[in-house]
């Protein structure tokens, strides 16, 4: 699913509270395809079997991936805590206030410095996760220059989007005092919709090139599915995802005039017509079943709970550690690292709940696709190919799946596809 619940929650919450608006190129896998019209021929094979060696490699990659994910979160929390509790944040704000007289200028420059500092501290781990680690398992096609370009563009996009949002948030904090959490929650809705609106046409093309789908046969199959389900669009694009990775994906995204259907060239090059139809039916299922809007609603609930958590906890910490912190009001921009720390803690504990909803939506989309197409064998072969191409873990176990997985495990998806019968 293009807009996973956890991703929406993170983006809306972080944007609304302005502590971090880090956009990684890896989270925007959008690219034009170079597949030829004969690329989507009959390559389906439900006899694909994952070898024990492949399972072991996938398990190793997944375990190390989770370690790196947790390390990234802990590193961020350590940085935020250090900035807040050593008084560095307060001293930086005092310095900026001497140079810039306007409060908005102080807020904007502080945020820029804060984001750059975070980027500098996290860069070694970002480089390892995004470049070295992915190359180790054959998942990346980029050289360092290409990777660093995408990484830099992602940081600049985050900066460009973050500054005005930060200014709006602190303006609201100053004007609404103790009711700021209501304002932030209400404001998260238009922020989320705005991001959904601009992402397909303004952000995604910064990382990849889009072009109309060339393969007329595939295009007509997809349009037929879309017509059946009342999805009114002629905008079907292919993207050159293979320029960056082996990742397989397709999605329906955007709203209103920016709504479009997108397929990775990697999907077109390696999957059969039936497999592509199943994948697209799954993605259309998210659209028809209203998962994006449901996800936004749940994300707004997450913003409300997160804002309340910050509101209640921030003041208690400030009262106890005022002299160490150097600030005593949430409206003081020097408190941004403390807000970031509290939100990081909140997000860490909320991910299992968000992922539970996400897995439910993904399962519903699988069921929808099977009901619409009846392509059970294509679904099974699709999941097996995903496991092999993405070096995906088949069965992580229920606890790991509960905490970390936005999708049902591949093992569960394969078993469901094999057993599903249309009622």
Secondary structure, DSSP 8 states (H G I E B T S, - for coil): --S-HHHHHHHHHHHHH-S-----GGG----B----TTTTSS---TT----HHHHHHHHHHHHHHHHHHHHHHHHHHHHHHHHHHTSHHHHHHHHHHHH--SHHHHHHHHHHHHHHHHHHHHHHHHHIIIIIHHHHTT-B---HHHHHHHHHHHHHHHHHHHHHHHHHHHHHHHHHGGGHHHHHHHHHHHHHHHHHHHIIIIIGGGTS-EEE---HHHHHHHHHHHHHTT-----EEEE-GGGTB----EEEE--GGG-EEEEEHHHHHHS-HHHHHHHHHHHHHHHHTTHHHHHHHHHHHHHHHHHHHHHHHHHHHHHHHHHHHS---TTSGGGHHHHHHHHHHHHHHHHHHHHHHHHHHHHHHHHHHHHHH--HHHHHHHHHHHHHHTT--S---HHHHHHH-SS--HHHHHHHHHH----
